């Protein structure tokens, strides 16, 4: 928490989720909510909320429940809410306690946000969606309306005696012991600093957090002002919580921030925040500082996958307050969501809010009318979707540290994930008024020769050259996030490029009622390239169906054929079953001429040019008609002519209008 000092897409579980370990948090994407400013119980989108007044605006836990579709629609899997305990009453020159960081009674809830049943309902609503609840917690201090030397400790519960607190003093931020024992706040609202080294204080906090986690089914804790508490406090508190704990260490130096991971599971990645901000806030930003900083952080962090990666929060200026260039904003957002760590998006970021620091960065979200079509809402949705999909395709994606594979004065390219399912990001600060082209070499990206990859942000396909290198064009400053086309199958990402194969399906037609001559029902038909509704009417004697509305149109293709590369991971050897010591080769047989029409002798042979023991990769490219749906199997043929067919069922592929790659694994 920043305070006033003396001088100043994916997959959702269908059932209630189980408890989440720290390792499980690696896979999540978090949406940060300031409860008072997110949604009101009455769902008003016009209720007044002047941030400069720093007063309560009416947001509640019930309001948040009503807008979970909005959050989940972006692909977020967890919600971090502001502190829930009872606060200091009234308004002061420093504002009110709407933010939740001025506690006066930790055993009671903030009634402005709702009741115990409301908070339990929020937790249950999240869990029913397969989502998780993170709660902000302040252990460092309480709050009092008045100066530091005139505190009435009896109103602070349960720490109601001066003996629970350090003597009043202002913080010298150059001395760590002063940071831990002196007071945050001001003479208007003082923040009495708890003696967290005291056994009684620790016992109370440990009892409290254990009770809160159990009572409200909390899945994770965010610790406010973590560096203001001695590090020996955290082991007992973390054990009592029994859930993932991440801390706020408000400092840009990785040598100060990273060591706190010895005491809690994760920390907010403030070092990267400052580097990303300075790299992308203008066209003259420092990319080299970002590159060098990431290397320094990597060498000092214990586990970057548990860091909280963010661009905005309630304590810092919103990124658009530095620049109105949407391309720069998109680069900064994309970088923080693609890099190592758990992505955290602050409410309003998706609506391009531009508050220039506290309190202006705590705008009421309802003024956006919760638009799901805003440019950054859809942008963040795409980024969440590819991250979630990459995790499902590569068990090591989260734990593998991101690599910088290219950089210059305006551009940085990164890679995360193992070969075959790696995510390669290309980011720049050239801005919306410029374009550029860079060459990414195979040794950095891991892409193979002639491989088709997709920029999942624009759904544009690119193909590497014979050396596996790729030319990436940055148009109007918009970043690219590249992913192997073959791995997109079934993802729903860029469907016209093969990202999903949706079978033709009709909703169940209604049974005709015996008492009525006709029954009309609307059902939905979903095909690869269009969807429509069909009105069906039952008529005595014969059935009929009207034409789809609107009339569907097939994808417009400029070519009669498109190249499709079929790939299969199929291990072969010189084993005892091979009579001649020549490796057998797999073929691809299909039900159309180009694939051999189910004839093993006519089936095209796949190349073994990329085959290794660890990556038994066979491939072939054939030209097929857009819209066709070939069925096929892979077969193995030994040098003696013995044929082994894959078991049923047949494979099928719907040919799109663009070049595509289909990756499979041999069925045994």
Buried (B, 14 or more C-beta within 10 A) or exposed (E): BBBBEEEEBBEEEEEEBEEBEBBBBBBBBBBBBBBBBBBBBEEBEEBEBEBEBBBBBBBBBBBBBBBBEBBBBBBBBBBBBBBBBBBBEEBBEBBBBBBBBBBBBBEBBBEBBBEEEBBBBBBBBBBBBBBBBBBBBBBBBBBBBEBBEEBEBEBBBBBBEBEBBBEBEBBEEEEBEBBBBBBBBBBEBBBBBBBBBBEEBBEBBBEBBBEBBEEBBBBBBBBBBBBBBBBEBBEBBBEBBBBBBBBBBBBBBBEBBBBBBEBBBBBBBBBBBBBBBBBBBBBEBBBEBBBBBBEBBBEBBBBBBBBBBBBBBBBBBBBBBBBEBBBBBBBBBBBBBBBBBBBBBBBBBBBBBBBEEBBBBBBBBBBBEBEEEBBBBEBBBBBBBBBBBBBBBBEEBBEBEBBBBBBEEBBBBBBBBBBBBBBBBBBBBBBBEBEBEBEBBBEBBBBBBBBBBBBBBBBBBBBBBEEBBBEBEBBEBBBBBBBBBBBBBBBEBBBBBBBBBBEEEEBEBEEBEEEEEEBEEEBEBEBBBBEBEBEBEBEEEEEEEEEBEEEEEEBEBEEEBBBBBBBBBBEBEEEEEBEEEEBBBBBBBBBBEBBBEBEEEEBBEBBBEBBEEEEBBBBBBBEBBBBBBBBBBBBBBBEEEEBBEBEEEEBEBBBBBBBBBBBBEBBE
